[in-house]
């Protein structure tokens, strides 16, 4: 496994429990699992469940993947989330119509259509917070760094009392305890590699090795 994946993805995933708050499931479904592959697990109300294709997702759930795991989640019938290897996502205080908070450790692609009402959503990582209203972006290992990239729309990234705005085609490095890096335009090869690491493409079309229905 590449050094950056082990150092940054595992570090981010390991830090996630420190950021989490205790939330009980509301009993109302906010989404479902579209596809999975490899090692993965679903945690709900302190219980470990199978993360399987077709399983419902509830507020407070945590989905996680292992060394060879990938998952594609569907929230509120419009938002898609690709979860990378050795990654975790907690849907804490998430209200499907208006947003809320999700905690992420590792790699993720967030995709919400442009024609949907905007969300007031905070994505919390070990290296800062991402403010989202409606966009498609990647966060995870890229070119020996942990970084965020906006493929469509815009977002804000905040850490160490510094907030930066990223627009389509732009990315920046995220570092533990430090301000987000300088905003730069990403090259096509870097963009392709980032999305491919989660079985996706910049256009949203799946790769042949994307998660299957296991």
Secondary structure by P-SEA (a helix, b strand, c coil): ccccccccaaaaaaacccccccccccccccbbbcccccccccccccbbbbbccccccccccccccccbbbbbbbccccbbbbbcccccccccccccccccbbbbcccbbbbbbccccccbbbbbcccbbbbbcccccccccccccccccccccccccccccbbbbbcccbbbbbbcccccccbbbbcaaaaaaaaaaacccccccccccccccc
